[in-house]
Amino acid sequence: MASEHVTEFTDNNFESEVLQSDVPVLVDFWAEWCQPCRILAPVIDELAGEFSGRVKVGKVDTDSNRDVSVKYGISAIPTVILFKNGEVVDKFVGLTKKNDLAAALTKAEG
């Protein structure tokens, strides 16, 4: 993890950390070998810092956490899903601009 504000989500902690969270959660589904994922990583880190304390930001390594990846139909990475109250409220597939992700986070906070 590149930032202290980014949480590592796994098959084991996904329900407690994401689905039961009392704040919106931005989840970046990624893999080590994925070049676009590496390009998106600094954006995820920046958002985690900017929204710290207001939303939770984390990553799921799709290679190590197949159950949650299959459950949410991750067929291309990076995929970023925004959860609120345990429900999917927004989904971004592929490289996504920081402004688009920030706008979705701001909307989810409201």
Buried (B, 14 or more C-beta within 10 A) or exposed (E): EEBEBBBEBBBEBBEEBBEEBEBBBBBBBBBEEBEBBEEBBEBBBBBBEBBEEEBBBBBBBBEEBEEBBEEBEBEEBBBBBBBBEEEEBBBBBEEBEBEEBBEBBEEBEE
